[in-house]
Amino acid sequence: MVRLKSRYVLFEVLLSPHITNADEDGETFTKHNILLSHHRPCPKEISIKSLIQEIRHSLQLNFGDYGSGKIGSLLQLKYFSNNTGTGIIRCHREDVDTLVASLMLINKVGDIENVIINPVKVSGTIKKIEQYSIRRSSKLLSLLNKSRKQSALRVNLIDDFATVEEDLEDS
Amino acid sequence: MSGIKKNHGNNGGKKQLNQNQIFRRQKVRNARTIRTEAIHTSNKSKNEQNKSLSEDGSIIQVDQFIGSREFELRQLQYAMLKSKSSSSTRVFQALPRKLRRRTASHNVKRIPKRMRNRALKEMLKNDQQSNVSSKNASTTNKKTHGLSSSRLYRAKMSVKLLRLASKSMSMKLALPSHITASKYNVRQRIKYLKKLIKESKNTKQPTTSDVNSGRLNNKCGSYDNTGINKLAPIPRGRIKYCKRQRQFSWLPTHIWNAKRSHLIKRWGFNIPWSPSQKCFKLAHRLGSGVAASDGALCMDTSFMGTMIINNISENKSLLKQIVSRLTKGRASLSKYFGSKNLYEGLIYDIEGEESKILGPSNILWVDENEIILRLHPTIYSTIFTYLTKTFSKELSIQDCRYSLASIAIRGAKALTALSSILRSTSNSKSFESFKRVCNVSDYNVLPSKLMFAMEVIDPRHLSAPKKIDNKNPVNVEDIISISEDQSLNGEFSKVLKKLTTVEGRKQSYNNQQTLKQLSKRRQELLESKTIYEPSSQKRIIPFNDSSDPSVPLFLTRRPKENDWLLIIPWFWHLPIWYQLNRVPRVYNMGLRQVQQLKYENKQLYFPDDYPFTEIGVLENSPYKSNSLRAKWEKKTAGKRLNFEKIPNIHSNNLPAISGEIGDYFSCDWKFLQLVQNGIEYLKQQHGGNVPLIDEKKTTQFDNKHHSRMVNNFNDLLELYKYITDDSNGPSVESQLPTTPISLANGKAVLKLKTEQFVNTVDITKKPLPVTAVSCYLVRRGHPKDNARVYSIPEKDIPYWSSVSQGIYKANGTLNNHCDIPLPNIINLIGFVTSGTFNLADGNGRCNGFIASKHLHNNNSFARSHVLIRNSGTNIYRLAKIETISV
């Protein structure tokens, strides 16, 4: 018996940058500010239903009836979390390239404009996708913590310099 | 047909699912969904979200970001676990390997108690018939035939015998004619049954020897089976199983091991060969003395024969003299005789004129007139019969093969595991010191001589193994004080006396209790709760000094073997074994693991790595080579390796030989002896040169010695072919010594003299001195058993020394594909007895033997390196050698 071969695609939904707030130092375009503004939680309007609808629409638009019919036969959104904007789609093994292309061509979901859907990883099993996603988000978290620490360190360094100067004067 | 059509119509061609299938499908679906976090209130709608962002700034956003991502992380991890566990539908599939049983799917008794209810439910759901459908089923079905197992067996046997009597013509003819068949049958039956009953009555009392006669002193049927000045008979098992033990007797743990290990029938015993579960890495990790060891490996070594020799003559130094002769003066040194260290070394056959090495042995001096001698079963009877025959008046020898059992245990937690099952009967100094060191996991800190002899209570008194809490960690003073009172006096000798005498062992079985009796006592204790008050005494049946048996046991460290040896009376082995294997991280092992660990520690394993002994030769050549050959011959001619047609093995081809040399499936020591002795002979004949072949002449015969003349190397190979050819009759082979090689160990290598060879008979008769070496492959590849060892030819030394440094490509990586110069056939110096990939080194390593002459080589590189080629291949690997002392 031949097994149905499928592929899983990990993607993230990036919203348009929205930097209105500044850092404590007054800098707006810091690394972690850009990161945060892209990874804002998705609004309620982006849901599993609307995403699937939008993907099908994009397939129809870009690949015609044949493309949408072929790919749409086995298209499942396995997981989507609004708060993190990550999701997992399942499709047929042959169609994964077309699907990724159609994801790339989406720029709005429902009423929300300027949306980028970023396909991150393709894998044959959902387990590996999950493992990758875990690795990726823990990396993101550590990056965030690091940039926070760095800003704190910068303040300390400035303080240090002041003390050093004083010492020199004393000696 | 119409019904099926109807169904199709109703369901749109889909298969109809029953309730159970729907439930299961739903369960899988539930398991596969990944939960998402509820949408934050702040971003419920687009407008609100924008507002909150502009107001709150980054701090809240970061927390949210982190929080939601952590939630997702957890959920994804959980989803992976959930989908894994949901796929196992039956409860026993979730069990770890160690607890899985073949029959668990239909026999709930094979599943741990805590899971039985669920298992029963699952069986009912699958409409599976369980043989334990209700709890009282076992009680109602208990006695359907109304006979106990032994009686049933007896009845069946009598029927068989009656049938035989009626069928056998000769028996019928022997009867007087006036006895009719019907009459005869009845009388015969009564006669037989009476006889059987009579016999069974007799066998209930031990008749093995005079000392053993008398009634049993316990309900378990334990008795002391010792042969005094003669070999003890094979122990009687249960009647049902006695037929299978006639040739190969069972160890005490046979039934336990039969469920968990592969057994082999060898040396008169059924010995565990290897656990059924894969354990190559486990054995390395736990037993090889590495830091990663966090458990213990134990093995039932009761197949090793123990004999106790007492000197009963006037001559007080007689025993010392005998032991000195048996071990070539080693075991009678004051280290062993005076300080009573355990001797681990070779034992010799002193029956003939020149002493031959028999194999390894363990000797312990109990006092100056008594020793405990432990031997491998293959050499046991040789020594035993020799001693009983020659010293029948002077020595009293007990054959304790079936009256003393032993456990070998190794690994970091060996002492901890033992301490959690052993409890002393009374205040014991030895037990106190045992308790003090029991948590030491690195035995190198302990003195090399460390022995404990104590009397312990029946280990079954503990309901489960319990660790001894050591409040004070062991320190240097403790270890020094323990090593100081290691003299075998006082309590030590008292316990050893009980272990080494028939009366003592018999006394230890006095009132040995059955499991039923013990559980009854435990039940009584549970009911009267007052006794259970102190928490330390919890779950242990208190020891009753007057009625309960006490077990004498002896525990010693074996520094060479790197393990601990526990010696106990035969019938106390099983209770200890059961409890020991309940300790976590204690695993059983078999002979294969012992061999593996020996190999990893660069030691020789008897008998496989002892080709200089008779037993080792037999093991190598007929036993192992036959089984390998049979395996090879089973394959069709096209699929199997054609050893004769392997090209490019040697740098020059001789007409006498093609392809692989010697016997393909074993270490051909005879071949090595001929090659090495022959080269020496040819050198002496031709002034230092070895002529390979003379094109003008074929082999000539020497009329004076009635043998082939050896004028060049090719003649030597022809001689080998002649000797090993069976069609020339066995007489040629039988004239030769059984061991074509002899061991040259330590200093003997340096003192080695070159032998003088007068004629060709000398070549086949003089044993070749060999030395045990451990070879470490410098580069890739791993050696296999029976690999061939070559010395490096003088002209190739520059090439091979560059290989040992590493030949690199231009991009800095190792070049593994060079054209290698081939050695000549006259460079053959030895064989590999055991080799594989060594986990301890992370590289190929092998133990083998090479001609001792090689160690006299002048070039230091050529002396310390050899080439190794696996049998049936033409690839040579460079290896560094180090000698092993036997």
Interface residues (C-beta under 8 A of the other chain):
Chain A: H18 T20 N21 D23 H32 N33 L36 H39 R40 P41 C42 P43 K44 E45 K78 Y79 F80 S81 N82 N83 T84 T86 D111 I112 I126 K127 E130 Q131 S133 I134 S137 S138 L140 L141 L144 R148
Chain B: I34 T36 E37 I39 H40 N43 K44 S45 K46 Q49 N50 L53 S54 G57 S58 Q61 V62 Q64 F65 I66 S68 R69 E70 F71 E72 L73 L76 Q77 A79 M80 S83
